[in-house]
Amino acid sequence: MATETDILILGRGLAGAALAESCRLRGLSVHVFDHKRDGNASMAAGGAVNPVVLRRDVPSWRAAELMSLTRAFYGNWEKHLGVHCWYSRPLVKIFPTPNEVKQWERAMAEPGTAPFIASRPETEIDKAPLNAPHGYGTVTGAGWLDIPVLLDAQRADLLSSRALTERDVDEKEIMTVPDGVRIGEVKGRWLVRCTGPFATDPGLVPVKGETLTVRIPNMHLTRMVHGSAGLLPLGEELFRVGATFKWTDVWEGPTEEARTWLLGKLATLVEGPIEVVGQNAGVRPTARDRRPILGRTGPVTAVINGLGARGVMLAPWCAEHLLAHLFDGKELAPEVDHARFD
């Protein structure tokens, strides 16, 4: 006899993981099918959360709404799992030219941006071996998520409740049945595909990202830094650097080209020696218009994909938005509806 559940989830990158957690918060049962693969963006991602588009110093899409949800969602999730993986941390933008100083000053006067940014002394930055001749500004509402810690803890939680099957699912195994869908001996009311860059959803563009882990002697920071390169502090003088963006040869793994490029950018930001201790590559699922892809794809099937570089910030909202659509009958926001690519 088949095990019955509310939702079957294919894939447990950040989108699938957040959907499973949102279901738990709603009292919905899930069964997740997932097989770890090389190139998974979630396990290689930096995990930074930033509500400001720093190239133009404007709020990102739905910044106020998403940041409020993001903090509460990951804070509650880590408490449930008994791990620490969410870090509220300011992000400091190093101004490359005087023009960026003026742009920041204008942004501070804009109602949409002002709640997220400030011009204030940052003692850590002043003491660090950083090249910042034009000064800096602070994104006060930023943070970062240790995605591998979160996903590993959720894996153990799902396995303990027999809600996770770790294997690939062939499309031929997915059977539509009365009142739902079935995979093997597990039946669900809905099947949601969260298969990231491995999917073939219309509008989906895989984008490769590479990061370095480096040791920088005498650099003691808790704040994230955005300059010619991005720095995310990991403790004990270790930092994650990156990431790159590449739209071709996305599955080739870590490259010397990306390593050289990142170190070149880092050398213009950091004054002093840099030791590379690791390099990672992953493939982000990004939509052509840089908005998530979600919604119904059939009578009992749906999708969440295309979260891109802001996946940590988007995942909680996308998961709840889809569940409200499937179970409460609420309309999808047109800008995220997968049907826009039909």
C-alpha positions as CSV (number, residue, x, y, z in Angstrom):
1,M,0.0,0.0,0.0
2,A,1.3,3.4,-1.0
3,T,2.4,6.0,1.6
4,E,0.2,9.1,1.2
5,T,1.6,12.6,1.6
6,D,0.6,16.1,0.6
7,I,3.6,17.0,-1.6
8,L,6.2,15.1,-3.4
9,I,9.3,17.2,-4.0
10,L,12.0,16.4,-6.6
11,G,15.3,18.0,-5.7
12,R,16.6,19.4,-2.4
13,G,18.8,22.3,-3.3
14,L,17.7,25.5,-1.5
15,A,14.4,25.7,-3.4
16,G,13.3,22.2,-2.5
17,A,14.6,22.4,1.0
18,A,12.8,25.7,1.7
19,L,9.6,24.2,0.2
20,A,9.8,21.2,2.5
21,E,10.3,23.5,5.5
22,S,7.4,25.8,4.4
23,C,5.2,22.6,4.2
24,R,6.3,21.7,7.8
25,L,5.3,25.1,9.0
26,R,1.8,24.7,7.4
27,G,1.4,21.2,8.8
28,L,1.7,19.6,5.3
29,S,3.4,16.3,4.9
30,V,6.2,15.8,2.3
31,H,8.4,13.2,0.7
32,V,11.5,14.4,-0.9
33,F,13.4,12.6,-3.7
34,D,17.0,13.9,-4.1
35,H,20.3,12.7,-5.5
36,K,23.4,14.8,-4.8
37,R,25.2,15.8,-7.9
38,D,28.4,17.6,-8.7
39,G,27.6,21.2,-9.7
40,N,24.8,21.7,-7.2
41,A,24.7,25.5,-6.8
42,S,23.4,25.4,-3.2
43,M,26.3,23.4,-1.8
44,A,28.8,25.7,-3.6
45,A,27.1,29.1,-3.1
46,G,28.4,31.8,-0.9
47,G,25.1,32.3,0.8
48,A,25.2,36.1,1.1
49,V,21.9,38.0,1.5
50,N,21.9,41.6,0.4
51,P,18.7,43.7,-0.2
52,V,20.6,46.3,-2.3
53,V,21.7,46.1,-5.9
54,L,25.2,47.5,-5.3
55,R,26.0,48.5,-8.9
56,R,23.3,51.1,-8.8
57,D,22.6,51.3,-5.0
58,V,18.9,50.6,-5.4
59,P,16.7,48.1,-3.6
60,S,16.5,44.6,-5.1
61,W,13.2,43.2,-6.2
62,R,10.7,43.2,-3.2
63,A,13.6,43.9,-0.9
64,A,11.6,45.0,2.2
65,E,9.1,42.1,2.0
66,L,11.7,39.5,1.3
67,M,14.2,40.6,4.0
68,S,11.6,40.5,6.7
69,L,10.5,37.0,5.7
70,T,14.1,35.8,5.2
71,R,15.3,36.7,8.7
72,A,12.3,35.1,10.4
73,F,12.3,32.0,8.2
74,Y,15.9,31.0,8.6
75,G,16.0,32.0,12.3
76,N,13.1,29.7,13.0
77,W,14.4,26.9,10.8
78,E,17.8,26.8,12.5
79,K,16.1,26.6,15.9
80,H,14.0,23.7,14.7
81,L,17.1,21.8,13.4
82,G,19.3,22.7,16.4
83,V,22.1,24.2,14.4
84,H,23.4,27.7,13.8
85,C,23.5,28.7,10.1
86,W,21.9,32.1,9.8
87,Y,24.2,35.1,10.5
88,S,22.9,38.7,10.5
89,R,25.9,40.7,9.3
90,P,26.4,44.1,7.8
91,L,27.9,44.4,4.4
92,V,30.4,47.1,3.6
93,K,30.6,48.5,0.1
94,I,34.1,49.8,-0.8
95,F,33.7,52.8,-3.1
96,P,35.9,52.4,-6.2
97,T,35.6,56.1,-7.3
98,P,34.3,59.4,-6.0
99,N,31.2,58.9,-8.2
100,E,30.1,56.0,-6.1
101,V,30.3,58.1,-3.0
102,K,27.9,60.6,-4.5
103,Q,25.7,57.8,-5.7
104,W,25.5,56.4,-2.2
105,E,24.6,59.8,-0.8
106,R,21.7,60.1,-3.2
107,A,20.6,56.5,-2.3
108,M,20.5,57.4,1.4
109,A,17.9,60.1,0.5
110,E,15.6,57.6,-1.3
111,P,12.8,56.2,0.8
112,G,13.1,52.7,-0.7
113,T,16.9,52.4,-0.1
114,A,17.4,54.4,3.1
115,P,16.2,51.7,5.5
116,F,18.9,49.4,4.3
117,I,22.0,51.6,4.2
118,A,24.1,54.0,6.2
119,S,27.3,56.0,6.2
120,R,29.0,55.3,9.5
121,P,32.4,54.4,10.9
122,E,33.4,50.7,10.7
123,T,36.3,50.2,13.0
124,E,36.9,46.7,11.6
125,I,37.2,48.0,8.1
126,D,39.5,50.9,9.2
127,K,41.9,48.4,10.8
128,A,41.9,45.8,8.1
129,P,44.5,45.6,5.3
130,L,41.9,46.9,2.7
131,N,42.4,49.4,-0.1
132,A,39.6,51.9,0.4
133,P,40.9,55.4,-0.6
134,H,37.4,56.7,-1.4
135,G,35.7,55.3,1.8
136,Y,32.8,53.0,2.1
137,G,29.1,52.6,3.0
138,T,27.3,50.0,5.0
139,V,24.3,47.8,4.1
140,T,22.9,47.4,7.6
141,G,20.3,44.8,6.8
142,A,22.4,42.1,5.2
143,G,23.4,38.6,6.3
144,W,24.5,35.2,5.2
145,L,23.4,31.6,5.3
146,D,25.7,28.6,5.8
147,I,23.8,26.5,3.2
148,P,25.8,23.2,3.6
149,V,25.2,23.2,7.4
150,L,21.5,23.9,6.9
151,L,21.1,21.2,4.2
152,D,23.0,18.6,6.1
153,A,20.9,19.2,9.2
154,Q,17.6,19.0,7.2
155,R,18.8,15.8,5.6
156,A,19.2,14.1,8.9
157,D,15.8,15.5,10.0
158,L,14.0,14.2,6.9
159,L,15.7,10.8,7.1
160,S,14.7,10.4,10.7
161,S,11.1,10.8,9.7
162,R,11.4,8.7,6.6
163,A,10.6,11.6,4.4
164,L,13.6,11.5,2.1
165,T,14.6,9.1,-0.6
166,E,18.1,9.6,-1.9
167,R,18.0,8.5,-5.5
168,D,17.3,9.8,-9.0
169,V,13.7,9.6,-10.3
170,D,13.1,8.7,-13.9
171,E,10.2,10.6,-15.5
172,K,8.8,7.2,-16.5
173,E,8.3,6.5,-12.7
174,I,6.0,9.5,-12.2
175,M,2.5,8.2,-12.5
176,T,-0.7,10.4,-12.4
177,V,-3.3,8.7,-10.3
178,P,-6.7,9.7,-9.0
179,D,-6.3,12.7,-6.7
180,G,-2.6,13.0,-7.2
181,V,0.7,11.6,-8.4
182,R,2.7,8.6,-7.5
183,I,6.4,7.6,-7.5
184,G,6.9,4.0,-6.5
185,E,5.2,3.4,-3.2
186,V,4.7,7.1,-2.3
187,K,1.7,9.1,-3.4
188,G,1.2,12.9,-3.1
189,R,-1.5,15.4,-3.9
190,W,1.1,17.5,-5.7
191,L,4.5,16.9,-7.3
192,V,6.8,20.0,-7.2
193,R,10.0,19.9,-9.3
194,C,12.8,21.8,-7.7
195,T,15.6,20.4,-9.8
196,G,17.6,23.6,-10.4
197,P,20.0,23.9,-13.3
198,F,19.4,20.2,-14.2
199,A,15.8,21.0,-15.3
200,T,14.6,22.0,-18.8
201,D,12.0,24.6,-17.8
202,P,11.3,27.2,-20.5
203,G,13.2,30.5,-19.7
204,L,15.8,28.8,-17.5
205,V,19.4,29.7,-18.1
206,P,22.2,27.9,-16.2
207,V,24.9,30.2,-15.0
208,K,28.2,28.9,-13.6
209,G,29.7,30.5,-10.5
210,E,33.1,29.8,-8.9
211,T,34.4,30.8,-5.5
212,L,37.7,30.7,-3.6
213,T,38.3,30.1,0.0
214,V,41.4,32.1,1.1
215,R,43.4,32.8,4.2
216,I,44.3,36.5,4.7
217,P,46.8,37.0,7.6
218,N,45.8,39.8,10.0
219,M,42.4,40.3,8.5
220,H,39.9,40.0,11.3
221,L,36.4,40.8,10.0
222,T,32.8,39.9,10.9
223,R,31.4,42.1,8.2
224,M,31.0,41.1,4.6
225,V,32.9,43.3,2.1
226,H,31.9,44.2,-1.5
227,G,34.6,45.8,-3.5
228,S,36.5,44.7,-6.6
229,A,35.8,41.3,-5.1
230,G,33.3,40.0,-2.6
231,L,34.6,38.8,0.8
232,L,32.5,36.7,3.2
233,P,34.3,36.1,6.6
234,L,34.3,32.5,7.8
235,G,36.5,33.0,10.9
236,E,40.1,32.3,11.7
237,E,41.3,34.6,8.9
238,L,39.4,32.5,6.3
239,F,37.2,34.2,3.7
240,R,35.0,33.1,0.8
241,V,35.7,35.1,-2.4
242,G,33.5,35.5,-5.4
243,A,31.5,34.5,-7.1
244,T,32.1,34.6,-10.9
245,F,29.4,34.5,-13.5
246,K,29.8,32.5,-16.7
247,W,27.1,31.5,-19.3
248,T,29.2,29.0,-21.4
249,D,30.9,25.7,-20.5
250,V,28.9,25.8,-17.2
251,W,29.6,22.1,-16.4
252,E,33.4,22.1,-16.6
253,G,34.0,22.4,-12.9
254,P,36.6,24.6,-11.2
255,T,39.0,26.4,-13.6
256,E,42.4,28.1,-13.4
257,E,40.8,31.0,-15.4
258,A,38.3,31.8,-12.6
259,R,41.0,31.4,-9.9
260,T,43.3,33.8,-11.7
261,W,40.5,36.3,-12.3
262,L,39.3,36.2,-8.6
263,L,42.8,36.6,-7.3
264,G,43.4,39.5,-9.6
265,K,40.3,41.3,-8.3
266,L,41.2,40.4,-4.7
267,A,44.7,41.8,-5.1
268,T,43.3,45.3,-5.9
269,L,41.2,45.1,-2.7
270,V,43.5,43.5,-0.1
271,E,46.9,44.7,0.8
272,G,49.1,41.8,1.7
273,P,49.6,38.0,1.2
274,I,46.7,35.8,0.2
275,E,46.7,32.0,0.5
276,V,44.2,29.9,-1.5
277,V,42.9,27.0,0.5
278,G,40.0,25.9,-1.7
279,Q,38.0,26.4,-4.8
280,N,34.4,25.5,-5.6
281,A,32.2,25.6,-8.7
282,G,28.4,25.4,-9.0
283,V,25.7,26.1,-11.6
284,R,23.0,28.6,-10.7
285,P,19.5,28.1,-12.1
286,T,18.7,31.6,-13.4
287,A,15.7,32.8,-15.4
288,R,16.2,34.9,-18.6
289,D,14.4,37.9,-16.9
290,R,16.1,37.3,-13.5
291,R,12.8,36.5,-11.7
292,P,11.9,33.1,-10.1
293,I,10.0,30.5,-12.1
294,L,7.1,29.0,-10.2
295,G,3.5,27.8,-10.6
296,R,1.4,24.9,-11.9
297,T,2.8,22.9,-14.8
298,G,-0.1,20.4,-15.0
299,P,-3.2,19.2,-13.1
300,V,-1.1,17.8,-10.2
301,T,2.4,19.2,-10.9
302,A,4.2,22.4,-10.2
303,V,7.7,24.0,-10.2
304,I,10.0,26.2,-8.3
305,N,13.2,27.2,-10.1
306,G,15.3,30.1,-11.4
307,L,16.2,31.6,-8.0
308,G,19.6,32.6,-9.3
309,A,22.2,34.5,-7.3
310,R,19.7,35.8,-4.7
311,G,18.4,32.3,-4.0
312,V,18.8,32.5,-0.2
313,M,16.7,35.6,-0.2
314,L,14.1,34.3,-2.6
315,A,13.6,30.7,-1.5
316,P,11.3,31.3,1.5
317,W,9.1,33.7,-0.4
318,C,8.8,31.5,-3.4
319,A,8.0,28.4,-1.3
320,E,5.2,30.1,0.6
321,H,3.9,31.9,-2.5
322,L,3.6,28.6,-4.3
323,L,1.9,26.9,-1.4
324,A,-0.6,29.7,-1.1
325,H,-1.4,29.2,-4.8
326,L,-1.7,25.5,-4.6
327,F,-3.6,25.1,-1.3
328,D,-5.3,28.5,-0.7
329,G,-6.2,29.4,-4.3
330,K,-4.3,32.6,-4.4
331,E,-3.1,34.1,-7.7
332,L,0.6,33.9,-8.6
333,A,2.4,37.2,-9.0
334,P,2.6,37.5,-12.9
335,E,6.3,38.3,-12.8
336,V,7.1,34.9,-11.4
337,D,4.5,32.7,-13.1
338,H,6.3,30.1,-15.3
339,A,3.6,30.6,-17.9
340,R,5.3,33.9,-18.9
341,F,7.7,31.8,-21.0
342,D,5.1,29.7,-22.8
